[in-house]
Amino acid sequence: MEFDAGERAYLNEMRMLSTDSAGNEIFVGLTVEESKEYYMYTRLHYNHRGNEESMDRYLALNDKHELARQAVLGAEVDAREDKSSRH
């Protein structure tokens, strides 16, 4: 997956990217194959309008990714709260 510096910074800040056990960059919560597919859907030049099956697939991948991303963010908040309660 190719990201420019600004896009990569945003994706990292939003906790959208991760690395799988084989060292592949992935979108959080998705497999390598799903990440490649999701990446294609997120490119500006990709046009899935008028294709309901394609839109449904994008939404399914997006939901899976967002649920996992929210879990990552929740774990970070919990870790911060746990550290602050120790002081």
mmCIF file as gemmi writes it, N, C-alpha and C atoms, coordinates in Angstrom:
data_model
loop_
_atom_site.group_PDB
_atom_site.id
_atom_site.type_symbol
_atom_site.label_atom_id
_atom_site.label_alt_id
_atom_site.label_comp_id
_atom_site.label_asym_id
_atom_site.label_entity_id
_atom_site.label_seq_id
_atom_site.pdbx_PDB_ins_code
_atom_site.Cartn_x
_atom_site.Cartn_y
_atom_site.Cartn_z
_atom_site.occupancy
_atom_site.B_iso_or_equiv
_atom_site.pdbx_formal_charge
_atom_site.auth_seq_id
_atom_site.auth_asym_id
_atom_site.pdbx_PDB_model_num
ATOM 1 N N . MET Axp A 1 ? 0.845 -1.167 0 1 0 ? 1 A 1
ATOM 2 C CA . MET Axp A 1 ? 0 0 0 1 0 ? 1 A 1
ATOM 3 C C . MET Axp A 1 ? 0.895 1.236 0 1 0 ? 1 A 1
ATOM 4 N N . GLU Axp A 2 ? 0.553 2.168 -0.834 1 0 ? 2 A 1
ATOM 5 C CA . GLU Axp A 2 ? 1.335 3.39 -0.995 1 0 ? 2 A 1
ATOM 6 C C . GLU Axp A 2 ? 0.58 4.573 -0.384 1 0 ? 2 A 1
ATOM 7 N N . PHE Axp A 3 ? 1.242 5.257 0.552 1 0 ? 3 A 1
ATOM 8 C CA . PHE Axp A 3 ? 0.67 6.447 1.174 1 0 ? 3 A 1
ATOM 9 C C . PHE Axp A 3 ? 1.692 7.566 1.103 1 0 ? 3 A 1
ATOM 10 N N . ASP Axp A 4 ? 1.219 8.793 0.863 1 0 ? 4 A 1
ATOM 11 C CA . ASP Axp A 4 ? 2.147 9.915 0.94 1 0 ? 4 A 1
ATOM 12 C C . ASP Axp A 4 ? 2.388 10.22 2.417 1 0 ? 4 A 1
ATOM 13 N N . ALA Axp A 5 ? 3.345 11.081 2.703 1 0 ? 5 A 1
ATOM 14 C CA . ALA Axp A 5 ? 3.743 11.345 4.092 1 0 ? 5 A 1
ATOM 15 C C . ALA Axp A 5 ? 2.582 11.877 4.933 1 0 ? 5 A 1
ATOM 16 N N . GLY Axp A 6 ? 1.803 12.786 4.381 1 0 ? 6 A 1
ATOM 17 C CA . GLY Axp A 6 ? 0.681 13.344 5.125 1 0 ? 6 A 1
ATOM 18 C C . GLY Axp A 6 ? -0.396 12.31 5.399 1 0 ? 6 A 1
ATOM 19 N N . GLU Axp A 7 ? -0.678 11.508 4.395 1 0 ? 7 A 1
ATOM 20 C CA . GLU Axp A 7 ? -1.686 10.453 4.569 1 0 ? 7 A 1
ATOM 21 C C . GLU Axp A 7 ? -1.234 9.439 5.616 1 0 ? 7 A 1
ATOM 22 N N . ARG Axp A 8 ? 0.035 9.038 5.549 1 0 ? 8 A 1
ATOM 23 C CA . ARG Axp A 8 ? 0.569 8.07 6.512 1 0 ? 8 A 1
ATOM 24 C C . ARG Axp A 8 ? 0.52 8.641 7.929 1 0 ? 8 A 1
ATOM 25 N N . ALA Axp A 9 ? 0.869 9.903 8.085 1 0 ? 9 A 1
ATOM 26 C CA . ALA Axp A 9 ? 0.823 10.533 9.412 1 0 ? 9 A 1
ATOM 27 C C . ALA Axp A 9 ? -0.597 10.498 9.957 1 0 ? 9 A 1
ATOM 28 N N . TYR Axp A 10 ? -1.56 10.844 9.12 1 0 ? 10 A 1
ATOM 29 C CA . TYR Axp A 10 ? -2.966 10.818 9.54 1 0 ? 10 A 1
ATOM 30 C C . TYR Axp A 10 ? -3.402 9.409 9.914 1 0 ? 10 A 1
ATOM 31 N N . LEU Axp A 11 ? -3.1 8.447 9.07 1 0 ? 11 A 1
ATOM 32 C CA . LEU Axp A 11 ? -3.502 7.054 9.332 1 0 ? 11 A 1
ATOM 33 C C . LEU Axp A 11 ? -2.88 6.539 10.622 1 0 ? 11 A 1
ATOM 34 N N . ASN Axp A 12 ? -1.623 6.887 10.869 1 0 ? 12 A 1
ATOM 35 C CA . ASN Axp A 12 ? -0.981 6.458 12.11 1 0 ? 12 A 1
ATOM 36 C C . ASN Axp A 12 ? -1.593 7.151 13.327 1 0 ? 12 A 1
ATOM 37 N N . GLU Axp A 13 ? -1.845 8.44 13.204 1 0 ? 13 A 1
ATOM 38 C CA . GLU Axp A 13 ? -2.447 9.189 14.318 1 0 ? 13 A 1
ATOM 39 C C . GLU Axp A 13 ? -3.823 8.638 14.673 1 0 ? 13 A 1
ATOM 40 N N . MET Axp A 14 ? -4.568 8.248 13.669 1 0 ? 14 A 1
ATOM 41 C CA . MET Axp A 14 ? -5.919 7.708 13.874 1 0 ? 14 A 1
ATOM 42 C C . MET Axp A 14 ? -5.907 6.223 14.232 1 0 ? 14 A 1
ATOM 43 N N . ARG Axp A 15 ? -4.725 5.647 14.363 1 0 ? 15 A 1
ATOM 44 C CA . ARG Axp A 15 ? -4.549 4.233 14.721 1 0 ? 15 A 1
ATOM 45 C C . ARG Axp A 15 ? -5.219 3.312 13.697 1 0 ? 15 A 1
ATOM 46 N N . MET Axp A 16 ? -5.047 3.647 12.431 1 0 ? 16 A 1
ATOM 47 C CA . MET Axp A 16 ? -5.677 2.883 11.363 1 0 ? 16 A 1
ATOM 48 C C . MET Axp A 16 ? -4.77 1.809 10.779 1 0 ? 16 A 1
ATOM 49 N N . LEU Axp A 17 ? -3.464 1.923 10.995 1 0 ? 17 A 1
ATOM 50 C CA . LEU Axp A 17 ? -2.507 0.975 10.424 1 0 ? 17 A 1
ATOM 51 C C . LEU Axp A 17 ? -1.862 0.127 11.504 1 0 ? 17 A 1
ATOM 52 N N . SER Axp A 18 ? -1.479 -1.064 11.09 1 0 ? 18 A 1
ATOM 53 C CA . SER Axp A 18 ? -0.781 -1.977 11.99 1 0 ? 18 A 1
ATOM 54 C C . SER Axp A 18 ? 0.115 -2.858 11.139 1 0 ? 18 A 1
ATOM 55 N N . THR Axp A 19 ? 0.773 -3.788 11.801 1 0 ? 19 A 1
ATOM 56 C CA . THR Axp A 19 ? 1.615 -4.773 11.127 1 0 ? 19 A 1
ATOM 57 C C . THR Axp A 19 ? 1.179 -6.146 11.604 1 0 ? 19 A 1
ATOM 58 N N . ASP Axp A 20 ? 1.003 -7.081 10.669 1 0 ? 20 A 1
ATOM 59 C CA . ASP Axp A 20 ? 0.586 -8.428 11.067 1 0 ? 20 A 1
ATOM 60 C C . ASP Axp A 20 ? 1.795 -9.24 11.528 1 0 ? 20 A 1
ATOM 61 N N . SER Axp A 21 ? 1.567 -10.479 11.913 1 0 ? 21 A 1
ATOM 62 C CA . SER Axp A 21 ? 2.633 -11.323 12.466 1 0 ? 21 A 1
ATOM 63 C C . SER Axp A 21 ? 3.727 -11.641 11.444 1 0 ? 21 A 1
ATOM 64 N N . ALA Axp A 22 ? 3.432 -11.473 10.16 1 0 ? 22 A 1
ATOM 65 C CA . ALA Axp A 22 ? 4.423 -11.709 9.109 1 0 ? 22 A 1
ATOM 66 C C . ALA Axp A 22 ? 5.142 -10.429 8.695 1 0 ? 22 A 1
ATOM 67 N N . GLY Axp A 23 ? 4.842 -9.31 9.367 1 0 ? 23 A 1
ATOM 68 C CA . GLY Axp A 23 ? 5.499 -8.052 9.067 1 0 ? 23 A 1
ATOM 69 C C . GLY Axp A 23 ? 4.853 -7.242 7.956 1 0 ? 23 A 1
ATOM 70 N N . ASN Axp A 24 ? 3.664 -7.638 7.517 1 0 ? 24 A 1
ATOM 71 C CA . ASN Axp A 24 ? 2.945 -6.909 6.476 1 0 ? 24 A 1
ATOM 72 C C . ASN Axp A 24 ? 2.175 -5.739 7.07 1 0 ? 24 A 1
ATOM 73 N N . GLU Axp A 25 ? 2.221 -4.606 6.398 1 0 ? 25 A 1
ATOM 74 C CA . GLU Axp A 25 ? 1.412 -3.473 6.828 1 0 ? 25 A 1
ATOM 75 C C . GLU Axp A 25 ? -0.038 -3.755 6.461 1 0 ? 25 A 1
ATOM 76 N N . ILE Axp A 26 ? -0.912 -3.537 7.422 1 0 ? 26 A 1
ATOM 77 C CA . ILE Axp A 26 ? -2.338 -3.801 7.226 1 0 ? 26 A 1
ATOM 78 C C . ILE Axp A 26 ? -3.157 -2.673 7.844 1 0 ? 26 A 1
ATOM 79 N N . PHE Axp A 27 ? -4.419 -2.6 7.441 1 0 ? 27 A 1
ATOM 80 C CA . PHE Axp A 27 ? -5.363 -1.773 8.165 1 0 ? 27 A 1
ATOM 81 C C . PHE Axp A 27 ? -5.782 -2.565 9.395 1 0 ? 27 A 1
ATOM 82 N N . VAL Axp A 28 ? -5.856 -1.902 10.537 1 0 ? 28 A 1
ATOM 83 C CA . VAL Axp A 28 ? -6.207 -2.558 11.797 1 0 ? 28 A 1
ATOM 84 C C . VAL Axp A 28 ? -7.483 -3.381 11.626 1 0 ? 28 A 1
ATOM 85 N N . GLY Axp A 29 ? -7.408 -4.64 12.072 1 0 ? 29 A 1
ATOM 86 C CA . GLY Axp A 29 ? -8.573 -5.507 12.051 1 0 ? 29 A 1
ATOM 87 C C . GLY Axp A 29 ? -8.783 -6.272 10.761 1 0 ? 29 A 1
ATOM 88 N N . LEU Axp A 30 ? -7.981 -5.988 9.74 1 0 ? 30 A 1
ATOM 89 C CA . LEU Axp A 30 ? -8.141 -6.65 8.451 1 0 ? 30 A 1
ATOM 90 C C . LEU Axp A 30 ? -6.932 -7.518 8.139 1 0 ? 30 A 1
ATOM 91 N N . THR Axp A 31 ? -7.135 -8.538 7.331 1 0 ? 31 A 1
ATOM 92 C CA . THR Axp A 31 ? -6.034 -9.368 6.855 1 0 ? 31 A 1
ATOM 93 C C . THR Axp A 31 ? -5.281 -8.62 5.761 1 0 ? 31 A 1
ATOM 94 N N . VAL Axp A 32 ? -4.182 -9.185 5.301 1 0 ? 32 A 1
ATOM 95 C CA . VAL Axp A 32 ? -3.429 -8.574 4.202 1 0 ? 32 A 1
ATOM 96 C C . VAL Axp A 32 ? -4.32 -8.432 2.977 1 0 ? 32 A 1
ATOM 97 N N . GLU Axp A 33 ? -5.023 -9.503 2.622 1 0 ? 33 A 1
ATOM 98 C CA . GLU Axp A 33 ? -5.881 -9.474 1.44 1 0 ? 33 A 1
ATOM 99 C C . GLU Axp A 33 ? -7.003 -8.45 1.597 1 0 ? 33 A 1
ATOM 100 N N . GLU Axp A 34 ? -7.625 -8.43 2.763 1 0 ? 34 A 1
ATOM 101 C CA . GLU Axp A 34 ? -8.686 -7.455 3.022 1 0 ? 34 A 1
ATOM 102 C C . GLU Axp A 34 ? -8.142 -6.032 2.998 1 0 ? 34 A 1
ATOM 103 N N . SER Axp A 35 ? -6.942 -5.842 3.532 1 0 ? 35 A 1
ATOM 104 C CA . SER Axp A 35 ? -6.329 -4.514 3.549 1 0 ? 35 A 1
ATOM 105 C C . SER Axp A 35 ? -6.073 -4.017 2.132 1 0 ? 35 A 1
ATOM 106 N N . LYS Axp A 36 ? -5.584 -4.885 1.272 1 0 ? 36 A 1
ATOM 107 C CA . LYS Axp A 36 ? -5.357 -4.494 -0.123 1 0 ? 36 A 1
ATOM 108 C C . LYS Axp A 36 ? -6.671 -4.119 -0.799 1 0 ? 36 A 1
ATOM 109 N N . GLU Axp A 37 ? -7.694 -4.885 -0.531 1 0 ? 37 A 1
ATOM 110 C CA . GLU Axp A 37 ? -9.015 -4.603 -1.103 1 0 ? 37 A 1
ATOM 111 C C . GLU Axp A 37 ? -9.562 -3.28 -0.557 1 0 ? 37 A 1
ATOM 112 N N . TYR Axp A 38 ? -9.474 -3.089 0.76 1 0 ? 38 A 1
ATOM 113 C CA . TYR Axp A 38 ? -9.947 -1.857 1.403 1 0 ? 38 A 1
ATOM 114 C C . TYR Axp A 38 ? -9.182 -0.654 0.869 1 0 ? 38 A 1
ATOM 115 N N . TYR Axp A 39 ? -7.879 -0.811 0.707 1 0 ? 39 A 1
ATOM 116 C CA . TYR Axp A 39 ? -7.039 0.251 0.166 1 0 ? 39 A 1
ATOM 117 C C . TYR Axp A 39 ? -7.551 0.688 -1.203 1 0 ? 39 A 1
ATOM 118 N N . MET Axp A 40 ? -7.875 -0.278 -2.052 1 0 ? 40 A 1
ATOM 119 C CA . MET Axp A 40 ? -8.398 0.055 -3.373 1 0 ? 40 A 1
ATOM 120 C C . MET Axp A 40 ? -9.69 0.855 -3.266 1 0 ? 40 A 1
ATOM 121 N N . TYR Axp A 41 ? -10.554 0.473 -2.338 1 0 ? 41 A 1
ATOM 122 C CA . TYR Axp A 41 ? -11.812 1.183 -2.159 1 0 ? 41 A 1
ATOM 123 C C . TYR Axp A 41 ? -11.598 2.616 -1.672 1 0 ? 41 A 1
ATOM 124 N N . THR Axp A 42 ? -10.526 2.861 -0.954 1 0 ? 42 A 1
ATOM 125 C CA . THR Axp A 42 ? -10.298 4.186 -0.374 1 0 ? 42 A 1
ATOM 126 C C . THR Axp A 42 ? -9.56 5.134 -1.304 1 0 ? 42 A 1
ATOM 127 N N . ARG Axp A 43 ? -9.053 4.649 -2.396 1 0 ? 43 A 1
ATOM 128 C CA . ARG Axp A 43 ? -8.344 5.509 -3.35 1 0 ? 43 A 1
ATOM 129 C C . ARG Axp A 43 ? -9.341 6.437 -4.028 1 0 ? 43 A 1
ATOM 130 N N . LEU Axp A 44 ? -8.981 7.662 -4.19 1 0 ? 44 A 1
ATOM 131 C CA . LEU Axp A 44 ? -9.866 8.665 -4.792 1 0 ? 44 A 1
ATOM 132 C C . LEU Axp A 44 ? -10.291 8.302 -6.209 1 0 ? 44 A 1
ATOM 133 N N . HIS Axp A 45 ? -9.416 7.66 -6.954 1 0 ? 45 A 1
ATOM 134 C CA . HIS Axp A 45 ? -9.736 7.338 -8.34 1 0 ? 45 A 1
ATOM 135 C C . HIS Axp A 45 ? -10.676 6.142 -8.467 1 0 ? 45 A 1
ATOM 136 N N . TYR Axp A 46 ? -10.876 5.409 -7.368 1 0 ? 46 A 1
ATOM 137 C CA . TYR Axp A 46 ? -11.756 4.241 -7.438 1 0 ? 46 A 1
ATOM 138 C C . TYR Axp A 46 ? -13.208 4.694 -7.36 1 0 ? 46 A 1
ATOM 139 N N . ASN Axp A 47 ? -14.02 4.242 -8.282 1 0 ? 47 A 1
ATOM 140 C CA . ASN Axp A 47 ? -15.421 4.657 -8.33 1 0 ? 47 A 1
ATOM 141 C C . ASN Axp A 47 ? -16.301 3.42 -8.211 1 0 ? 47 A 1
ATOM 142 N N . HIS Axp A 48 ? -16.909 3.236 -7.041 1 0 ? 48 A 1
ATOM 143 C CA . HIS Axp A 48 ? -17.773 2.063 -6.848 1 0 ? 48 A 1
ATOM 144 C C . HIS Axp A 48 ? -19.25 2.44 -6.892 1 0 ? 48 A 1
ATOM 145 N N . ARG Axp A 49 ? -19.557 3.653 -7.281 1 0 ? 49 A 1
ATOM 146 C CA . ARG Axp A 49 ? -20.963 4.059 -7.369 1 0 ? 49 A 1
ATOM 147 C C . ARG Axp A 49 ? -21.675 3.23 -8.425 1 0 ? 49 A 1
ATOM 148 N N . GLY Axp A 50 ? -22.902 2.884 -8.13 1 0 ? 50 A 1
ATOM 149 C CA . GLY Axp A 50 ? -23.691 2.114 -9.073 1 0 ? 50 A 1
ATOM 150 C C . GLY Axp A 50 ? -23.48 0.622 -8.967 1 0 ? 50 A 1
ATOM 151 N N . ASN Axp A 51 ? -22.542 0.224 -8.132 1 0 ? 51 A 1
ATOM 152 C CA . ASN Axp A 51 ? -22.269 -1.191 -7.957 1 0 ? 51 A 1
ATOM 153 C C . ASN Axp A 51 ? -22.581 -1.542 -6.502 1 0 ? 51 A 1
ATOM 154 N N . GLU Axp A 52 ? -23.77 -2.029 -6.275 1 0 ? 52 A 1
ATOM 155 C CA . GLU Axp A 52 ? -24.232 -2.294 -4.906 1 0 ? 52 A 1
ATOM 156 C C . GLU Axp A 52 ? -23.386 -3.356 -4.216 1 0 ? 52 A 1
ATOM 157 N N . GLU Axp A 53 ? -22.988 -4.384 -4.943 1 0 ? 53 A 1
ATOM 158 C CA . GLU Axp A 53 ? -22.168 -5.444 -4.349 1 0 ? 53 A 1
ATOM 159 C C . GLU Axp A 53 ? -20.821 -4.894 -3.882 1 0 ? 53 A 1
ATOM 160 N N . SER Axp A 54 ? -20.221 -4.039 -4.688 1 0 ? 54 A 1
ATOM 161 C CA . SER Axp A 54 ? -18.954 -3.421 -4.337 1 0 ? 54 A 1
ATOM 162 C C . SER Axp A 54 ? -19.114 -2.519 -3.11 1 0 ? 54 A 1
ATOM 163 N N . MET Axp A 55 ? -20.182 -1.75 -3.083 1 0 ? 55 A 1
ATOM 164 C CA . MET Axp A 55 ? -20.439 -0.863 -1.942 1 0 ? 55 A 1
ATOM 165 C C . MET Axp A 55 ? -20.669 -1.677 -0.675 1 0 ? 55 A 1
ATOM 166 N N . ASP Axp A 56 ? -21.398 -2.766 -0.771 1 0 ? 56 A 1
ATOM 167 C CA . ASP Axp A 56 ? -21.636 -3.626 0.384 1 0 ? 56 A 1
ATOM 168 C C . ASP Axp A 56 ? -20.329 -4.206 0.916 1 0 ? 56 A 1
ATOM 169 N N . ARG Axp A 57 ? -19.435 -4.6 0.01 1 0 ? 57 A 1
ATOM 170 C CA . ARG Axp A 57 ? -18.151 -5.153 0.428 1 0 ? 57 A 1
ATOM 171 C C . ARG Axp A 57 ? -17.322 -4.083 1.123 1 0 ? 57 A 1
ATOM 172 N N . TYR Axp A 58 ? -17.278 -2.882 0.553 1 0 ? 58 A 1
ATOM 173 C CA . TYR Axp A 58 ? -16.553 -1.786 1.177 1 0 ? 58 A 1
ATOM 174 C C . TYR Axp A 58 ? -17.09 -1.518 2.582 1 0 ? 58 A 1
ATOM 175 N N . LEU Axp A 59 ? -18.403 -1.455 2.718 1 0 ? 59 A 1
ATOM 176 C CA . LEU Axp A 59 ? -19.003 -1.171 4.029 1 0 ? 59 A 1
ATOM 177 C C . LEU Axp A 59 ? -18.696 -2.273 5.032 1 0 ? 59 A 1
ATOM 178 N N . ALA Axp A 60 ? -18.698 -3.524 4.596 1 0 ? 60 A 1
ATOM 179 C CA . ALA Axp A 60 ? -18.368 -4.634 5.498 1 0 ? 60 A 1
ATOM 180 C C . ALA Axp A 60 ? -16.926 -4.531 5.978 1 0 ? 60 A 1
ATOM 181 N N . LEU Axp A 61 ? -16.001 -4.252 5.06 1 0 ? 61 A 1
ATOM 182 C CA . LEU Axp A 61 ? -14.595 -4.087 5.448 1 0 ? 61 A 1
ATOM 183 C C . LEU Axp A 61 ? -14.415 -2.876 6.347 1 0 ? 61 A 1
ATOM 184 N N . ASN Axp A 62 ? -15.094 -1.788 6.027 1 0 ? 62 A 1
ATOM 185 C CA . ASN Axp A 62 ? -14.991 -0.585 6.839 1 0 ? 62 A 1
ATOM 186 C C . ASN Axp A 62 ? -15.509 -0.831 8.258 1 0 ? 62 A 1
ATOM 187 N N . ASP Axp A 63 ? -16.627 -1.517 8.388 1 0 ? 63 A 1
ATOM 188 C CA . ASP Axp A 63 ? -17.168 -1.839 9.715 1 0 ? 63 A 1
ATOM 189 C C . ASP Axp A 63 ? -16.197 -2.698 10.511 1 0 ? 63 A 1
ATOM 190 N N . LYS Axp A 64 ? -15.635 -3.712 9.875 1 0 ? 64 A 1
ATOM 191 C CA . LYS Axp A 64 ? -14.682 -4.607 10.546 1 0 ? 64 A 1
ATOM 192 C C . LYS Axp A 64 ? -13.457 -3.813 11.011 1 0 ? 64 A 1
ATOM 193 N N . HIS Axp A 65 ? -12.952 -2.967 10.13 1 0 ? 65 A 1
ATOM 194 C CA . HIS Axp A 65 ? -11.789 -2.138 10.448 1 0 ? 65 A 1
ATOM 195 C C . HIS Axp A 65 ? -12.103 -1.164 11.584 1 0 ? 65 A 1
ATOM 196 N N . GLU Axp A 66 ? -13.233 -0.487 11.51 1 0 ? 66 A 1
ATOM 197 C CA . GLU Axp A 66 ? -13.584 0.509 12.524 1 0 ? 66 A 1
ATOM 198 C C . GLU Axp A 66 ? -13.805 -0.11 13.902 1 0 ? 66 A 1
ATOM 199 N N . LEU Axp A 67 ? -14.402 -1.281 13.958 1 0 ? 67 A 1
ATOM 200 C CA . LEU Axp A 67 ? -14.576 -1.961 15.25 1 0 ? 67 A 1
ATOM 201 C C . LEU Axp A 67 ? -13.227 -2.262 15.888 1 0 ? 67 A 1
ATOM 202 N N . ALA Axp A 68 ? -12.295 -2.747 15.087 1 0 ? 68 A 1
ATOM 203 C CA . ALA Axp A 68 ? -10.96 -3.052 15.611 1 0 ? 68 A 1
ATOM 204 C C . ALA Axp A 68 ? -10.22 -1.772 16 1 0 ? 68 A 1
ATOM 205 N N . ARG Axp A 69 ? -10.351 -0.726 15.195 1 0 ? 69 A 1
ATOM 206 C CA . ARG Axp A 69 ? -9.692 0.546 15.491 1 0 ? 69 A 1
ATOM 207 C C . ARG Axp A 69 ? -10.225 1.145 16.791 1 0 ? 69 A 1
ATOM 208 N N . GLN Axp A 70 ? -11.52 1.068 17.003 1 0 ? 70 A 1
ATOM 209 C CA . GLN Axp A 70 ? -12.111 1.568 18.244 1 0 ? 70 A 1
ATOM 210 C C . GLN Axp A 70 ? -11.602 0.769 19.45 1 0 ? 70 A 1
ATOM 211 N N . ALA Axp A 71 ? -11.395 -0.523 19.273 1 0 ? 71 A 1
ATOM 212 C CA . ALA Axp A 71 ? -10.847 -1.345 20.353 1 0 ? 71 A 1
ATOM 213 C C . ALA Axp A 71 ? -9.421 -0.911 20.695 1 0 ? 71 A 1
ATOM 214 N N . VAL Axp A 72 ? -8.628 -0.585 19.681 1 0 ? 72 A 1
ATOM 215 C CA . VAL Axp A 72 ? -7.259 -0.107 19.906 1 0 ? 72 A 1
ATOM 216 C C . VAL Axp A 72 ? -7.297 1.209 20.688 1 0 ? 72 A 1
ATOM 217 N N . LEU Axp A 73 ? -8.145 2.114 20.259 1 0 ? 73 A 1
ATOM 218 C CA . LEU Axp A 73 ? -8.261 3.4 20.954 1 0 ? 73 A 1
ATOM 219 C C . LEU Axp A 73 ? -8.738 3.212 22.395 1 0 ? 73 A 1
ATOM 220 N N . GLY Axp A 74 ? -9.692 2.319 22.599 1 0 ? 74 A 1
ATOM 221 C CA . GLY Axp A 74 ? -10.186 2.042 23.945 1 0 ? 74 A 1
ATOM 222 C C . GLY Axp A 74 ? -9.094 1.475 24.837 1 0 ? 74 A 1
ATOM 223 N N . ALA Axp A 75 ? -8.272 0.591 24.29 1 0 ? 75 A 1
ATOM 224 C CA . ALA Axp A 75 ? -7.174 0.018 25.061 1 0 ? 75 A 1
ATOM 225 C C . ALA Axp A 75 ? -6.155 1.09 25.44 1 0 ? 75 A 1
ATOM 226 N N . GLU Axp A 76 ? -5.911 2.044 24.533 1 0 ? 76 A 1
ATOM 227 C CA . GLU Axp A 76 ? -4.988 3.134 24.847 1 0 ? 76 A 1
ATOM 228 C C . GLU Axp A 76 ? -5.534 4 25.979 1 0 ? 76 A 1
ATOM 229 N N . VAL Axp A 77 ? -6.806 4.289 25.935 1 0 ? 77 A 1
ATOM 230 C CA . VAL Axp A 77 ? -7.429 5.091 27 1 0 ? 77 A 1
ATOM 231 C C . VAL Axp A 77 ? -7.343 4.342 28.325 1 0 ? 77 A 1
ATOM 232 N N . ASP Axp A 78 ? -7.659 3.057 28.316 1 0 ? 78 A 1
ATOM 233 C CA . ASP Axp A 78 ? -7.579 2.251 29.539 1 0 ? 78 A 1
ATOM 234 C C . ASP Axp A 78 ? -6.162 2.235 30.096 1 0 ? 78 A 1
ATOM 235 N N . ALA Axp A 79 ? -5.168 2.109 29.22 1 0 ? 79 A 1
ATOM 236 C CA . ALA Axp A 79 ? -3.775 2.085 29.669 1 0 ? 79 A 1
ATOM 237 C C . ALA Axp A 79 ? -3.382 3.421 30.291 1 0 ? 79 A 1
ATOM 238 N N . ARG Axp A 80 ? -3.819 4.522 29.708 1 0 ? 80 A 1
ATOM 239 C CA . ARG Axp A 80 ? -3.526 5.84 30.272 1 0 ? 80 A 1
ATOM 240 C C . ARG Axp A 80 ? -4.179 6.008 31.634 1 0 ? 80 A 1
ATOM 241 N N . GLU Axp A 81 ? -5.42 5.578 31.745 1 0 ? 81 A 1
ATOM 242 C CA . GLU Axp A 81 ? -6.14 5.706 33.022 1 0 ? 81 A 1
ATOM 243 C C . GLU Axp A 81 ? -5.487 4.824 34.086 1 0 ? 81 A 1
ATOM 244 N N . ASP Axp A 82 ? -5.021 3.646 33.694 1 0 ? 82 A 1
ATOM 245 C CA . ASP Axp A 82 ? -4.367 2.752 34.64 1 0 ? 82 A 1
ATOM 246 C C . ASP Axp A 82 ? -3.061 3.382 35.146 1 0 ? 82 A 1
ATOM 247 N N . LYS Axp A 83 ? -2.287 4.003 34.263 1 0 ? 83 A 1
ATOM 248 C CA . LYS Axp A 83 ? -1.042 4.66 34.669 1 0 ? 83 A 1
ATOM 249 C C . LYS Axp A 83 ? -1.313 5.822 35.602 1 0 ? 83 A 1
ATOM 250 N N . SER Axp A 84 ? -2.343 6.604 35.311 1 0 ? 84 A 1
ATOM 251 C CA . SER Axp A 84 ? -2.619 7.787 36.129 1 0 ? 84 A 1
ATOM 252 C C . SER Axp A 84 ? -3.128 7.39 37.525 1 0 ? 84 A 1
ATOM 253 N N . SER Axp A 85 ? -3.767 6.254 37.653 1 0 ? 85 A 1
ATOM 254 C CA . SER Axp A 85 ? -4.274 5.83 38.959 1 0 ? 85 A 1
ATOM 255 C C . SER Axp A 85 ? -3.154 5.3 39.863 1 0 ? 85 A 1
ATOM 256 N N . ARG Axp A 86 ? -1.988 5.026 39.3 1 0 ? 86 A 1
ATOM 257 C CA . ARG Axp A 86 ? -0.847 4.541 40.081 1 0 ? 86 A 1
ATOM 258 C C . ARG Axp A 86 ? -0.106 5.655 40.782 1 0 ? 86 A 1
ATOM 259 N N . HIS Axp A 87 ? -0.296 6.888 40.363 1 0 ? 87 A 1
ATOM 260 C CA . HIS Axp A 87 ? 0.454 8.014 40.937 1 0 ? 87 A 1
ATOM 261 C C . HIS Axp A 87 ? -0.204 8.556 42.139 1 0 ? 87 A 1
